[in-house]
Amino acid sequence: MLTKLFKKNTEVSIIVLILILGIILRIIWVSLVPTVPISDFMIYHQGAISIISGNGYRMYGYLSAFEPIGYSAFLALIYFFFGSALIVGRAANIILSVIGMIFLYLIVKKGFNNKKIAYICIFLYSILPLNIIYSSVISTEILFTTMFLILIYMTICNSNKKCSNIIMGMLLGVLSLIKPYMMIYQFAILVFDLITSRSIKKPLKKFLVITFFMALTISPWTIRNYMLFHKVIPISTNGGYNLYVNNNPYATGSWQNPFNIPNSPLLKYKNPNDKFWNEVKVDEDGKKYAFQWIENNPLQFCKIGLIKLKNVFQIGR
Protein backbone atom coordinates (compact mmCIF):
# COMPACT_ATOMS: atom_id res chain seq x y z
CA MET A 1 0.00 0.00 0.00
CA LEU A 2 2.83 2.40 0.90
CA THR A 3 4.61 1.54 -2.36
CA LYS A 4 1.52 2.45 -4.37
CA LEU A 5 1.16 5.68 -2.41
CA PHE A 6 4.78 6.69 -3.08
CA LYS A 7 4.41 5.94 -6.78
CA LYS A 8 1.22 7.96 -6.93
CA ASN A 9 2.84 11.08 -5.51
CA THR A 10 6.58 10.96 -6.14
CA GLU A 11 7.10 14.63 -5.31
CA VAL A 12 5.65 14.35 -1.82
CA SER A 13 7.51 11.09 -1.21
CA ILE A 14 10.90 12.60 -2.10
CA ILE A 15 10.26 15.68 0.04
CA VAL A 16 9.17 13.56 3.02
CA LEU A 17 12.28 11.36 2.75
CA ILE A 18 14.55 14.42 2.67
CA LEU A 19 12.72 15.96 5.62
CA ILE A 20 13.09 12.73 7.60
CA LEU A 21 16.82 12.70 6.82
CA GLY A 22 17.11 16.30 8.04
CA ILE A 23 15.19 15.51 11.23
CA ILE A 24 17.31 12.43 12.00
CA LEU A 25 20.59 14.33 11.51
CA ARG A 26 19.40 17.12 13.82
CA ILE A 27 18.15 14.76 16.51
CA ILE A 28 21.49 12.92 16.47
CA TRP A 29 23.39 16.21 16.78
CA VAL A 30 21.17 17.57 19.58
CA SER A 31 21.46 14.24 21.45
CA LEU A 32 25.25 14.01 21.14
CA VAL A 33 26.08 17.71 21.60
CA PRO A 34 24.05 19.23 24.48
CA THR A 35 25.18 22.82 23.89
CA VAL A 36 25.26 25.05 26.96
CA PRO A 37 24.13 28.65 26.28
CA ILE A 38 26.59 31.44 27.10
CA SER A 39 26.85 35.14 26.25
CA ASP A 40 23.97 36.32 24.00
CA PHE A 41 22.48 32.83 23.97
CA MET A 42 22.13 32.84 27.75
CA ILE A 43 20.64 36.36 27.61
CA TYR A 44 17.94 35.13 25.22
CA HIS A 45 17.13 32.21 27.53
CA GLN A 46 17.13 34.26 30.74
CA GLY A 47 15.13 37.03 29.07
CA ALA A 48 12.43 34.51 28.15
CA ILE A 49 12.33 33.15 31.70
CA SER A 50 12.06 36.69 33.03
CA ILE A 51 9.06 37.34 30.76
CA ILE A 52 7.12 34.23 31.76
CA SER A 53 7.94 34.93 35.41
CA GLY A 54 6.11 38.26 35.10
CA ASN A 55 9.24 40.37 35.65
CA GLY A 56 9.38 41.91 32.17
CA TYR A 57 12.23 41.64 29.69
CA ARG A 58 15.43 41.95 31.71
CA MET A 59 19.16 41.75 31.09
CA TYR A 60 21.44 41.15 34.07
CA GLY A 61 18.44 41.93 36.27
CA TYR A 62 17.64 45.28 34.61
CA LEU A 63 14.64 46.10 32.44
CA SER A 64 16.35 46.48 29.09
CA ALA A 65 16.07 47.04 25.35
CA PHE A 66 19.67 46.15 24.58
CA GLU A 67 18.90 42.83 22.93
CA PRO A 68 15.91 42.83 20.52
CA ILE A 69 12.86 41.24 22.14
CA GLY A 70 11.87 38.99 19.21
CA TYR A 71 13.68 35.74 19.94
CA SER A 72 13.23 35.90 23.71
CA ALA A 73 9.51 36.53 23.18
CA PHE A 74 9.35 33.43 20.96
CA LEU A 75 11.14 31.39 23.62
CA ALA A 76 8.81 32.77 26.29
CA LEU A 77 5.83 31.62 24.24
CA ILE A 78 7.01 28.03 23.88
CA TYR A 79 8.41 27.94 27.44
CA PHE A 80 4.98 28.98 28.74
CA PHE A 81 3.34 25.92 27.18
CA PHE A 82 6.13 23.33 27.30
CA GLY A 83 8.44 24.40 30.12
CA SER A 84 11.76 26.25 30.12
CA ALA A 85 14.13 23.29 29.69
CA LEU A 86 16.71 23.91 26.98
CA ILE A 87 15.50 20.85 25.07
CA VAL A 88 12.27 22.75 24.34
CA GLY A 89 14.19 25.42 22.42
CA ARG A 90 16.19 22.76 20.60
CA ALA A 91 13.05 20.85 19.61
CA ALA A 92 11.59 24.11 18.31
CA ASN A 93 14.73 24.58 16.21
CA ILE A 94 14.24 21.17 14.60
CA ILE A 95 10.58 21.88 13.80
CA LEU A 96 11.46 25.32 12.41
CA SER A 97 14.20 23.77 10.26
CA VAL A 98 11.64 21.40 8.70
CA ILE A 99 9.31 24.32 7.95
CA GLY A 100 12.26 26.19 6.45
CA MET A 101 13.10 23.25 4.18
CA ILE A 102 9.52 23.14 2.88
CA PHE A 103 9.47 26.84 2.05
CA LEU A 104 12.93 26.65 0.48
CA TYR A 105 11.58 23.92 -1.80
CA LEU A 106 8.59 26.07 -2.74
CA ILE A 107 10.83 29.08 -3.44
CA VAL A 108 13.26 27.18 -5.68
CA LYS A 109 10.48 25.30 -7.46
CA LYS A 110 8.66 28.54 -8.24
CA GLY A 111 11.83 30.44 -9.15
CA PHE A 112 13.31 27.80 -11.47
CA ASN A 113 10.15 25.92 -12.38
CA ASN A 114 12.19 22.75 -11.96
CA LYS A 115 11.50 20.09 -9.32
CA LYS A 116 14.93 18.44 -9.66
CA ILE A 117 16.75 21.67 -8.78
CA ALA A 118 14.37 22.13 -5.86
CA TYR A 119 15.08 18.58 -4.64
CA ILE A 120 18.83 19.21 -4.77
CA CYS A 121 18.52 22.51 -2.88
CA ILE A 122 16.34 21.09 -0.12
CA PHE A 123 18.64 18.06 0.19
CA LEU A 124 21.73 20.28 0.55
CA TYR A 125 19.88 22.42 3.09
CA SER A 126 18.89 19.33 5.08
CA ILE A 127 22.53 18.21 5.44
CA LEU A 128 24.06 21.70 5.74
CA PRO A 129 26.48 21.39 8.71
CA LEU A 130 25.95 24.89 10.14
CA ASN A 131 22.18 24.50 10.02
CA ILE A 132 22.44 21.18 11.84
CA ILE A 133 24.84 22.63 14.41
CA TYR A 134 22.53 25.56 15.20
CA SER A 135 19.75 23.10 16.02
CA SER A 136 21.29 22.69 19.48
CA VAL A 137 21.90 26.42 20.02
CA ILE A 138 19.41 28.71 21.76
CA SER A 139 19.85 31.47 19.20
CA THR A 140 18.02 33.57 16.63
CA GLU A 141 19.44 31.99 13.48
CA ILE A 142 16.98 29.19 12.73
CA LEU A 143 13.85 31.14 13.70
CA PHE A 144 14.99 34.13 11.65
CA THR A 145 15.99 32.03 8.62
CA THR A 146 12.69 30.14 8.58
CA MET A 147 10.56 33.26 8.87
CA PHE A 148 12.68 35.00 6.25
CA LEU A 149 12.15 32.10 3.84
CA ILE A 150 8.39 32.42 4.38
CA LEU A 151 8.62 36.15 3.64
CA ILE A 152 10.65 35.50 0.46
CA TYR A 153 8.08 32.98 -0.72
CA MET A 154 5.26 35.45 -0.15
CA THR A 155 7.29 38.12 -1.98
CA ILE A 156 7.90 36.07 -5.11
CA CYS A 157 4.25 34.99 -5.18
CA ASN A 158 3.71 38.70 -5.85
CA SER A 159 0.18 38.73 -4.49
CA ASN A 160 -1.60 42.06 -4.09
CA LYS A 161 -4.34 40.64 -1.90
CA LYS A 162 -4.96 42.81 1.14
CA CYS A 163 -4.69 39.92 3.61
CA SER A 164 -1.39 38.81 2.06
CA ASN A 165 0.11 42.30 2.39
CA ILE A 166 -1.06 42.54 6.00
CA ILE A 167 0.55 39.19 6.84
CA MET A 168 3.79 40.27 5.12
CA GLY A 169 3.82 43.49 7.14
CA MET A 170 3.28 41.67 10.42
CA LEU A 171 5.86 39.04 9.49
CA LEU A 172 8.36 41.77 8.64
CA GLY A 173 7.60 43.40 12.00
CA VAL A 174 8.39 40.19 13.86
CA LEU A 175 11.57 39.72 11.81
CA SER A 176 12.58 43.29 12.71
CA LEU A 177 12.10 42.50 16.39
CA ILE A 178 14.62 39.67 15.88
CA LYS A 179 17.06 41.51 13.58
CA PRO A 180 16.45 45.30 13.53
CA TYR A 181 17.98 45.80 10.06
CA MET A 182 14.87 44.13 8.63
CA MET A 183 13.02 47.41 9.21
CA ILE A 184 14.13 48.55 5.75
CA TYR A 185 13.43 45.28 3.93
CA GLN A 186 10.10 46.56 2.62
CA PHE A 187 12.12 48.70 0.19
CA ALA A 188 13.58 45.51 -1.30
CA ILE A 189 10.03 44.19 -1.71
CA LEU A 190 9.05 47.46 -3.40
CA VAL A 191 11.94 47.22 -5.86
CA PHE A 192 11.06 43.60 -6.66
CA ASP A 193 7.40 44.52 -7.25
CA LEU A 194 8.33 47.48 -9.46
CA ILE A 195 10.57 45.25 -11.59
CA THR A 196 8.03 42.44 -11.93
CA SER A 197 4.98 44.68 -12.33
CA ARG A 198 4.07 47.09 -15.09
CA SER A 199 2.23 49.23 -12.60
CA ILE A 200 3.58 51.73 -10.08
CA LYS A 201 0.38 52.32 -8.16
CA LYS A 202 -0.09 48.74 -6.92
CA PRO A 203 3.51 48.24 -5.68
CA LEU A 204 3.39 51.58 -3.86
CA LYS A 205 0.07 50.73 -2.24
CA LYS A 206 1.45 47.33 -1.21
CA PHE A 207 4.58 49.04 0.16
CA LEU A 208 2.50 51.38 2.32
CA VAL A 209 0.32 48.55 3.67
CA ILE A 210 3.37 46.40 4.52
CA THR A 211 5.15 49.34 6.16
CA PHE A 212 2.08 50.30 8.20
CA PHE A 213 1.53 46.81 9.60
CA MET A 214 5.24 46.33 10.21
CA ALA A 215 5.24 49.55 12.28
CA LEU A 216 2.03 48.47 14.01
CA THR A 217 3.61 45.15 15.00
CA ILE A 218 6.71 46.87 16.38
CA SER A 219 4.83 49.73 18.09
CA PRO A 220 3.98 48.04 21.45
CA TRP A 221 7.69 47.40 22.02
CA THR A 222 8.60 50.95 20.95
CA ILE A 223 5.98 52.41 23.30
CA ARG A 224 7.31 50.27 26.16
CA ASN A 225 10.84 51.53 25.47
CA TYR A 226 9.70 55.16 25.44
CA MET A 227 7.90 54.72 28.76
CA LEU A 228 11.00 53.07 30.24
CA PHE A 229 13.78 55.25 28.81
CA HIS A 230 11.90 58.47 27.88
CA LYS A 231 13.40 58.24 24.41
CA VAL A 232 12.20 56.85 21.07
CA ILE A 233 13.93 53.47 20.74
CA PRO A 234 12.16 51.52 17.98
CA ILE A 235 13.74 48.16 18.82
CA SER A 236 17.10 48.05 20.61
CA THR A 237 19.88 50.10 22.18
CA ASN A 238 22.81 47.99 20.99
CA GLY A 239 23.56 49.90 17.78
CA GLY A 240 26.10 52.30 19.28
CA TYR A 241 27.68 49.55 21.38
CA ASN A 242 28.34 47.34 18.35
CA LEU A 243 29.30 50.25 16.11
CA TYR A 244 32.02 51.37 18.54
CA VAL A 245 33.30 47.80 19.03
CA ASN A 246 34.08 47.63 15.31
CA ASN A 247 35.15 51.24 14.74
CA ASN A 248 37.71 52.52 17.22
CA PRO A 249 41.50 53.05 17.33
CA TYR A 250 42.02 49.50 18.61
CA ALA A 251 39.51 47.69 16.38
CA THR A 252 40.72 44.33 15.06
CA GLY A 253 37.79 43.12 12.97
CA SER A 254 36.75 40.77 15.79
CA TRP A 255 34.58 41.34 18.86
CA GLN A 256 36.15 43.06 21.84
CA ASN A 257 34.80 44.38 25.11
CA PRO A 258 34.22 48.11 24.49
CA PHE A 259 34.78 48.86 28.17
CA ASN A 260 38.27 47.27 28.08
CA ILE A 261 39.48 49.31 25.12
CA PRO A 262 42.29 51.65 26.31
CA ASN A 263 40.87 55.07 27.25
CA SER A 264 37.38 53.88 26.31
CA PRO A 265 34.93 56.81 26.38
CA LEU A 266 32.19 54.31 27.28
CA LEU A 267 33.82 53.04 30.49
CA LYS A 268 32.25 55.81 32.56
CA TYR A 269 28.80 54.30 31.80
CA LYS A 270 29.70 50.83 33.10
CA ASN A 271 28.03 49.90 36.38
CA PRO A 272 30.83 49.38 38.94
CA ASN A 273 29.01 46.68 40.89
CA ASP A 274 27.63 44.39 38.17
CA LYS A 275 27.87 43.41 34.52
CA PHE A 276 25.48 46.02 33.08
CA TRP A 277 25.84 49.59 31.87
CA ASN A 278 23.79 52.69 30.99
CA GLU A 279 22.59 51.27 27.68
CA VAL A 280 21.04 54.52 26.38
CA LYS A 281 24.20 56.60 26.96
CA VAL A 282 26.43 53.84 25.56
CA ASP A 283 24.20 53.72 22.48
CA GLU A 284 24.37 57.49 21.99
CA ASP A 285 28.09 57.94 22.65
CA GLY A 286 29.07 54.73 20.90
CA LYS A 287 27.57 56.03 17.66
CA LYS A 288 29.14 59.46 18.14
CA TYR A 289 32.68 58.20 18.72
CA ALA A 290 32.44 55.48 16.08
CA PHE A 291 31.36 57.93 13.37
CA GLN A 292 34.11 60.35 14.43
CA TRP A 293 36.71 57.60 14.05
CA ILE A 294 35.32 56.53 10.65
CA GLU A 295 35.38 60.12 9.41
CA ASN A 296 39.02 60.57 10.51
CA ASN A 297 40.21 57.12 9.39
CA PRO A 298 38.41 56.14 6.16
CA LEU A 299 41.18 53.85 4.88
CA GLN A 300 41.53 52.03 8.19
CA PHE A 301 37.74 51.70 8.27
CA CYS A 302 37.81 49.92 4.90
CA LYS A 303 40.70 47.71 5.98
CA ILE A 304 38.97 46.67 9.21
CA GLY A 305 35.79 46.01 7.24
CA LEU A 306 37.61 43.58 4.94
CA ILE A 307 39.22 41.82 7.92
CA LYS A 308 35.83 41.46 9.57
CA LEU A 309 34.35 40.05 6.35
CA LYS A 310 37.17 37.51 6.25
CA ASN A 311 36.56 36.57 9.90
CA VAL A 312 32.85 36.01 9.21
CA PHE A 313 33.61 33.31 6.63
CA GLN A 314 36.69 31.89 8.34
CA ILE A 315 36.05 28.69 10.26
CA GLY A 316 36.56 28.99 13.97
CA ARG A 317 36.27 32.80 14.20
N, C-alpha and C positions, 0 to 999 in steps of 0.2 A: 504493500500500500504506500509506504514511504517512497519507494523507488518511483512509482507512478506519479506521486505528487511532485517529486523533484524534477522529473522529466516534463511535467506539465508547466512548471514555472521555473525555468532554469535561472532566470535573473535573481529571483528571490532566494533560491537555493544557494547560489554563489555568494550573495551578500551575507546570508545567515552564517555560512561556513567561515567567511572572513571575520565576521563579528565575533563568532565563537573563539576563533584563534586569538583575536585581540583581547578578549575577556580572559582567556586562559593565561596568556602571557602576563597580563597585569595582575591577576590573582597570585601567580607564582612569585612575581616581583614583590608585591605587597607582603606576602607571607614570609619571604626570605629576608627582606630588608625593611624592618620596622623603623622607619625614619623617625628621629626625634626632632620636633620643631625647635628652632632657635631663631634669634634675631627677628626679622619681619614676620616669619612664619609663626613664631610664638605670640607675637603681638596680635596677629589675626585671630588665633585661637583664644587668647585671653580676652580680646575685645568681644568676641562672640559670647563667651561665658559671662562677661560683665553685662551684656545686653539682656540675656535671658534671666540673669539674677536681679534685674530691675534697677541696676546701678548706672545705666546709660553707657555710652561708648567711651571707654577709658583706656588710657595708655600710661603705664607705670603708675596707676592709681588716680590719674588726673583726667577729667573730662577733656576730650581732645578732638581735633580735626586733622591731626598730622597725617595719619594714614587714611586714605579714602575708605568710606564706610562699606562699600559694596560687597566685598568678599566676606568681611566679618558678619554683615547682615545675613548673607546667604548661609554661613555656618550657623548663625544663631537660629535661623529658621529650621534647619535640619536637626540641630542639637535639641531644639524644643520638643520635637516629635520623637527622636530616636536616641536621645542621650548625647552627652558631650565627650564620649570616648573618641580617641583619634581615629579608630577604625571606621567610624561613621563618616568622617570627612574623606577617608580613602575610598570607601565604598561609593560615595557620591562621585568621586573622581572617575571611577571605572564606568559608572552609568553615564556620566557626562561624555566620556571618551566615545562610548558607543553611539550616543546621539550625534556627536561630532562627525564620526565616520559616515553615518547615514547622510547627513547634510553635505559632507564633502562629496560623496557619491552623486548626489542630486545636482550639485554645482558643476562638477566635471561633465556629467552626462548632458546637462543642458548646454554648457559652454562649447563642448566639442561634438555633441550629438553622436557620441560613440561609446557604447557600453564597455568595450574592451579597455579603452583608456581609463574609464571610470573604475573598472575592476582593479587595474594596476595601481591607480592612485590610492584607492581605499585599502588595498593590500599593503602598500608601502607605509601608509599612515598607521595601519594596525600593528606593524612591527617596528615602527620608528623608535629607536632606543630612548631618546629624550622624552617622548610622550609617555612611554612605559615607565620611565624613572619618576616622572612627575606624578604618577598615580599614587605614590606613597607620600607625597609632600603636601602639607597643608598650605597651599599657595594659590594665587590667583590664576595661574597659567591655563589650567584645563577649563575652568569655568569661563574665563574670558575667551579662549579660543573657540569653544563650542558656541557661545552666544554670538561671537563674531561671524562664524560660519553661517549661522541662521540668518544674521543680518545680510550677509553677502548674497545668500540664496534669495532672500526677499527683494534685494536690490536688482539682481539680474532678471528676476521674474517681471520687473518693470510694471508692476500693477499700479494703477492710479485709483484703486478703490479706497474710499475714505477709511474703512476699518483697517486696511493694510497699512496705510500711511500712519495711522494712529499707533498701531502695534510697533511699527518701525521706530517711531519717535520715542515710545516708552522703552523699547529695547535699547535704543541708543542712549537714553537717559541712564539705564541700569549699567550699561557698559562704561559710561562716563564716571559713574560712581565707583567703578573698579579701576579704570585707567583714565584719569582726567583729560588726557589728550584727545579722547574720543569726542569731546565737546565740539570739535570742528569737523567731524567726519561727515556731517550732513552736506558740506560743500562738495565732498567727493561724490556723494550720491547725486547732487545737483549736476555736476559736470557729466557724470555717466548718463543721466537722463537727457541732458541737452544734446549729447552726442548721438544717442540712440533714438531720439524723438525729433520729429520735424517741427514740433511746437515749442514755444517758449513759455506760454501761459501755463500749461499743465505742469511742467517741471518746477516752475516757480511756486505754484500753488502747493505742490507736493512738498517742496522745500520748507515753506512756511508752516505747513501742518506738522511736519516732522520736527522742526525746530521748536514749535510751540509745545508739543507734547514731551519732547526731551527736557525742555526747561521746567515744565510742570512736574515731571518725574523727579527732577533734581531739587526742586524748590523747597520741599519740607526740610531737607538737610541743610540747605542754604539759610533758611529762616532760623533753624536751630543754631547754626554757627553765628549768625548775627546776634541772636539773643545772648549767646554765651560770650562772644568776644567783642561785641559792639563794633563789628566791622564786616563788610561784605566779603565772605569767603565762600565762593560757589561750591567747592568740594574739599580741598585740603590746604594745609599750610606748609607742605614739604617742598614747595617749588624753590624757594630761596635757599633752603638747606642743601638740596641736591645740586643746585646751580653753583653754589660756592664750593662744594666739595670738588667739583670738576673744573672750576675756573678760579684758580688762586696761584700765588707765586710758587707754591710747593706741589701743585697738581701733578699727578703721575699717569693719569688715564685709568686708574683703578680707584676703588672706594677708599676713603680715609676718614677718620674721625675729625670733623671740622673744628671741634673744640681742642684737639691736640696739635693743630697746625701752629707752628711758631708765630707768636704775636697775633693769634686769631682774634679778629674784631668781634667774634660771636661768643667768645669765652665768658664775657661779662653777663651773658644771659643764661648761663648754665646754672641750674640749681646746685648749691654746694652740698646739700645733704642727700640727694638721690640722683637717679639717672636722667631725670627730665630737664626741660629747659623752657624758657618763654618762647613758645612756638611762633607766636605772631611777630615778635621783634626779630627773631632769627630769620623768619621768612622775609620780612621787609629789608633787613640789613644784608642778608645773604644775597638777595637780588642786586642791591645797590653796589656792594663791593665786587660781586662777580662781573657785573656789566662794566664797572670801572676798569677791572683788570683786562677784560676782553678788548675794550676800547684802546687801552695802552699797549696791549701785546697781541695784535692780530695774528702774527705769524706763529707765535707760540700756541695761541688758541687753536689754529689749524693743525699744528703738529700734535698737540694733546688729543684733539678730536680723532685723528688717524690712529693714534696709539690705542685709544679707547675702543675704536671700531675693531681693531685687531684683537684686543682682549675679549671682546664680546664673542668672537668666533673661534677663539683659541681654547682648546680643551683644557679644563682644569683651572680657568681664570674666572 
